[in-house]
Amino acid sequence: MKIKLTSVMVDDQDKALKFYTETLGFVNKMDMPAGEFKWLTVGSPEGSDDIELLLEPNANPALAGAAQAYQKMLFDAGIPAAAFAVDDIQDECERLKNLGVLFTQEPTQIGPTTVAVFNDTCGNLIQIYQV
């Protein structure tokens, strides 16, 4: 068993695609119509080519507002929706800050790992970490 696809809920798929590709540096893997939304995935140019992140619309009517409520609860509690590994957290934080990314937690050492958390502008907090 292995992870090939995981997702984060987003409030606007087009805005999310722009942030995750232009700001974070991921690449667009799939952009396919799926009803009123899209099957929209991104991947890391530095990671395995077969692992994708689905930018899942939180407005899907099948979820009757539950996705939006869950996403807001995570955000309000300061809980990251996803975590991404980086090689140099200080450099990555500076790069992202220079692009206007707002951090809710500056790099903090927790045992052998350093973590930082930022707002993805799409309703999520995202953690980056360096081991």
N, C-alpha and C positions, 0 to 999 in steps of 0.2 A: 504494500500500500504506500502511496506517496501523494503529496500535495501537488496538484497541477493548476488549480484554480481556487482563488478565494476572492472575497469581495469586500468593498466598503460601500456603504450607502452614501449617496450624494444628492444634494438638493437641485443640481442642475448639471446634466451630463456634459453639455458643451463647455461650461465653465470648468468643470472637473477635468475634462480632457486637456484643456489649455494649461491648467495648473500642473497636472501630473506630468505633462510632456515638456512644456516650455520652462517651468520653474524647477520641478524635481529632476527632470532629465530622463524620464521613462520614454519608451517608444510605443506608439499606437500599434497594437497587434490586430485588433478586430474592431470594425465599426459597421454594424449590420442592422438594418431596420428590424424592430421587433414590436409591432403594433405601434402605439403612440410613442414608444421609447426606442432604445437601441440596445443591442448586445455590444457593449463597448468595453474593450479590454486594453490594458497597457502591460508592458513588461520591462524588465531592467536590461539595459544594454550590457551590464556588468555581470548579470546572473545567468542562470540556466535559461535557455531559449524556450523551454516548454512550460515555464511557470508564468501564469498570468494573473493580473488583478482586475476583477470586474468592477467597473464603476456603475454600481447598481442604483437605479432611480428610487428615491425614498417615497415618491408620490404614486407608486403602483397602487391602483384602486383595489387590487385583490388583498392588500394588506390593511385596508380601512384605517389609515392613519397610525397604525401600530409602529411602522418603521420610523416614521418621523418622531413619534414620542420616544421610542427607544434611543434613537440617535441623539435627541436633545438631552435625555437623561444621562447618557454617557458623557456628552460634552459638558453639561453642567456639573457633573461629578468630577470632572478632570481626568476621565479615563480615556486613554488613547484607543482609537478604533483599529489601529494597525501599528506595527513596528517594523522598521526597515534598518538593516545593518549598514554601517558606513565604515570606511577604513580609517578616516581621521575626522572625528566629530567636531573638533575646533574649526578646521578648515570648512567643513560642510555647513556648520552654523553660520560662519562668516559669509560664505557664498550665498546662502539662502537669505540672510539678513540684507545683503546688498541687493537682492531681488525684491525686497519688501515683505518678506515672510515675517509674521509675528510669532514670536516664541512665548509660550506660557510657562515654560521651565527651561532655564539656561542649563548648559551641560553640568550634570551632577554625578559624582562618582558614587556608585552603589556596589560595594564589594569590588569585584574585578571588572565591572562594567560601568561605562559612563553613558548616561542617557540625557536626552533633551526632548522637549515636546513643543510642537508648533501647531498652529491653526491652518488647515488646508483650504480655507475659504469656502468650503462646500458642506459645512456642518460637522466636521470631524476634527478631533485632535489626533495628531500623528506623532508617534515616538520614533526617534532615531537613536541608535545605540552603537557603541564601539566596545568590543571586548578586549 
